[in-house]
């Protein structure tokens, strides 16, 4: 039997298409009454499982080895948790011209979540950057985000975001950080099992996030929050996010040059420092915002697709430039790093 394949001509990432389908399902058939309680409980369990698996997968040894690139990691962390939030605060000037106060809050939350891991590694590899550094940079960002994202949210969103409360910070610790730590502690015994079954568990990851999205958007539909978003406001949000992404790509590119990083490290800084993690942001939003989570994650979902499309084009362009500049038969450190990563996977 032939396997069904996702059509290559569709310009939307398959997982984003699944997310949009889940949003549509929640809009047409939202969970109500007992179903809403069941979906909410399952969503809570799914979030805890997600971060438990994150903890199991993070190699403490690789993270420690990556500390020798401390300047690069500090640059990525600064881009993710300093520059991004500053631009998010500046987006207040777009209210009420492009954004509503609620969409602006979602955009600011987008600026507080950690960087991606998988796509940063993938794009860095395609563009012939420092893949080993991208692995560590993404891991450090995700780990730091468990603490910094709720703290920054409490500082910048507390009192101003509907559905957000200071107790949500404690919720992050109990629901996200505790499972992550448990995963790290149990990695010694179950790390091999998780590695051997990474494809199946990858489906568990994605399915868990889809469940979180369905529960959050269902509650939003039942409460009528989607009447606040018009097509014109969505267009304004897309324009604001395009400006945000262009600004971060420019800042990370220019900043990494000014800091004297070699080309391979500059590629890593640009891709790891300019992107945001949908996988981390969605569960965090469900804990932080409760009933308002659906509206709060809308900017993050749109930004995620936008960053994938733009960075894919950049990665291919930079790869062609690297190939043109590379002497015939040369073996670059980044190539060796990619081969090592491929061998481990």
Secondary structure as GFF3:
##gff-version 3
##sequence-region A 1 345
A	DSSP	alpha_helix	14	28	.	.	.	ID=ss1
A	DSSP	alpha_helix	34	57	.	.	.	ID=ss2
A	DSSP	alpha_helix	60	65	.	.	.	ID=ss3
A	DSSP	three_ten_helix	66	69	.	.	.	ID=ss4
A	DSSP	alpha_helix	70	78	.	.	.	ID=ss5
A	DSSP	pi_helix	79	83	.	.	.	ID=ss6
A	DSSP	alpha_helix	84	90	.	.	.	ID=ss7
A	DSSP	three_ten_helix	91	94	.	.	.	ID=ss8
A	DSSP	alpha_helix	101	110	.	.	.	ID=ss9
A	DSSP	alpha_helix	118	126	.	.	.	ID=ss10
A	DSSP	alpha_helix	131	156	.	.	.	ID=ss11
A	DSSP	alpha_helix	167	172	.	.	.	ID=ss12
A	DSSP	pi_helix	173	177	.	.	.	ID=ss13
A	DSSP	alpha_helix	178	196	.	.	.	ID=ss14
A	DSSP	alpha_helix	198	223	.	.	.	ID=ss15
A	DSSP	three_ten_helix	225	228	.	.	.	ID=ss16
A	DSSP	alpha_helix	231	258	.	.	.	ID=ss17
A	DSSP	alpha_helix	263	273	.	.	.	ID=ss18
A	DSSP	alpha_helix	278	289	.	.	.	ID=ss19
A	DSSP	three_ten_helix	290	292	.	.	.	ID=ss20
A	DSSP	alpha_helix	293	325	.	.	.	ID=ss21
A	DSSP	alpha_helix	333	344	.	.	.	ID=ss22
###
